[in-house]
Amino acid sequence: MEVITKIKILIVLVLLLCMGLLLPTKGFIHNDPQTNNTEAFRYQYEHSAVPITEEMFFLVNCESKWNPDAVGDLDYIYQAYGLTQIQKRTFKWLSKKAGMEGDINSDHDQLRLLKWALDNGYCHLWSCCAR
């Protein structure tokens, strides 16, 4: 690769880093209920060390629009909760399989479990995964 091409790539990476676009764990998109614009607010998730993959980002955006208080499956016997829209029984089952202890009400624990689930072939448990 030419030196000039490497310099151009480095400049782009530095600019993206400065704009915060390479640091997705610093803040996440939060749904603005008034405008329904997912770009309107950043949901600060400061105590998470979970790296957000592109697959995780799109799945959570589809499931809850990054609303940590989202409740779904209201017409179903088991409701889904939080960022990942996971049901309590599924959270318990996956946590046991993953060897993790966690709280379904914790955004961090939901994202950590989602990462494990996606890495281990359980994407099909989320309706947005097939989209």
C-alpha positions as CSV (number, residue, x, y, z in Angstrom):
1,M,0.0,0.0,0.0
2,E,1.3,3.4,-0.9
3,V,2.5,5.8,1.8
4,I,0.0,8.4,0.7
5,T,-2.9,5.9,1.0
6,K,-1.8,4.9,4.5
7,I,-1.7,8.6,5.5
8,K,-5.2,9.2,4.1
9,I,-6.5,6.2,6.0
10,L,-4.8,7.4,9.2
11,I,-6.3,10.9,8.8
12,V,-9.8,9.5,8.3
13,L,-9.4,7.3,11.4
14,V,-8.2,10.2,13.5
15,L,-11.1,12.3,12.4
16,L,-13.6,9.5,13.2
17,L,-12.0,9.0,16.6
18,C,-12.2,12.7,17.3
19,M,-15.9,12.7,16.4
20,G,-16.5,9.8,18.7
21,L,-17.6,7.5,15.9
22,L,-15.1,4.8,16.8
23,L,-16.1,4.7,20.4
24,P,-19.6,3.2,20.5
25,T,-19.3,2.2,24.2
26,K,-19.2,5.8,25.3
27,G,-22.8,6.6,24.4
28,F,-25.6,4.9,22.6
29,I,-28.5,6.2,20.6
30,H,-31.6,6.7,22.6
31,N,-35.1,6.9,21.2
32,D,-36.6,10.4,21.6
33,P,-40.3,9.6,22.3
34,Q,-41.4,13.1,21.3
35,T,-39.8,13.1,17.8
36,N,-39.3,9.3,17.4
37,N,-35.9,10.2,16.1
38,T,-33.2,7.7,17.3
39,E,-30.5,10.2,16.5
40,A,-31.9,12.9,18.8
41,F,-30.5,11.7,22.1
42,R,-27.4,9.7,23.1
43,Y,-28.2,7.2,25.9
44,Q,-25.2,7.3,28.2
45,Y,-24.2,3.8,29.2
46,E,-21.0,4.7,31.1
47,H,-20.6,1.6,33.2
48,S,-20.5,-0.9,30.4
49,A,-17.4,-2.6,29.1
50,V,-19.4,-4.5,26.6
51,P,-18.1,-3.8,23.1
52,I,-21.1,-3.1,20.8
53,T,-20.8,-4.9,17.5
54,E,-22.6,-3.8,14.4
55,E,-25.0,-6.8,14.7
56,M,-25.8,-5.8,18.3
57,F,-26.3,-2.2,17.4
58,F,-28.8,-2.9,14.7
59,L,-30.6,-5.6,16.7
60,V,-31.1,-3.3,19.8
61,N,-32.1,-0.4,17.5
62,C,-34.7,-2.7,15.9
63,E,-36.0,-4.2,19.2
64,S,-36.2,-1.1,21.5
65,K,-34.7,1.9,19.6
66,W,-32.2,2.0,22.5
67,N,-35.0,2.7,25.0
68,P,-34.0,1.0,28.3
69,D,-37.5,1.2,29.6
70,A,-39.1,-0.5,26.6
71,V,-41.7,-3.2,27.3
72,G,-42.8,-5.4,24.4
73,D,-44.8,-8.5,23.5
74,L,-47.7,-7.0,25.4
75,D,-50.1,-9.3,23.6
76,Y,-48.1,-12.3,24.7
77,I,-48.1,-14.1,28.1
78,Y,-44.4,-13.3,28.6
79,Q,-43.4,-9.6,28.1
80,A,-40.0,-8.6,26.8
81,Y,-38.0,-5.9,28.7
82,G,-35.3,-3.3,28.2
83,L,-32.8,-2.6,25.5
84,T,-32.7,-6.1,24.2
85,Q,-36.4,-6.9,24.6
86,I,-35.6,-10.1,26.3
87,Q,-38.2,-12.2,28.2
88,K,-37.4,-13.0,31.9
89,R,-37.5,-16.8,31.2
90,T,-35.2,-16.4,28.2
91,F,-32.8,-14.2,30.2
92,K,-32.6,-16.8,33.0
93,W,-32.2,-19.7,30.5
94,L,-29.4,-18.0,28.5
95,S,-27.7,-16.7,31.6
96,K,-27.5,-20.3,32.9
97,K,-26.2,-21.6,29.5
98,A,-23.6,-18.8,29.5
99,G,-22.5,-19.3,33.1
100,M,-23.4,-15.7,33.9
101,E,-25.2,-14.2,36.7
102,G,-27.2,-11.1,35.9
103,D,-30.1,-8.9,36.4
104,I,-32.7,-8.5,33.6
105,N,-33.2,-4.8,34.7
106,S,-29.5,-4.1,34.1
107,D,-28.7,-2.7,30.7
108,H,-25.1,-3.9,31.1
109,D,-26.2,-7.4,31.9
110,Q,-28.7,-7.5,28.9
111,L,-26.0,-6.3,26.5
112,R,-23.4,-8.7,27.9
113,L,-25.9,-11.6,27.5
114,L,-26.9,-10.5,24.0
115,K,-23.3,-10.5,23.0
116,W,-22.8,-14.0,24.3
117,A,-26.0,-15.2,22.7
118,L,-25.1,-13.8,19.3
119,D,-21.6,-15.2,19.5
120,N,-23.0,-18.6,20.3
121,G,-25.7,-18.9,17.7
122,Y,-28.8,-17.8,19.5
123,C,-29.7,-14.8,17.3
124,H,-32.9,-16.6,16.2
125,L,-34.4,-15.8,19.7
126,W,-34.9,-12.2,18.7
127,S,-37.5,-11.3,16.1
128,C,-35.4,-8.5,14.6
129,C,-32.5,-10.9,14.0
130,A,-34.2,-12.3,10.9
131,R,-34.8,-8.9,9.4
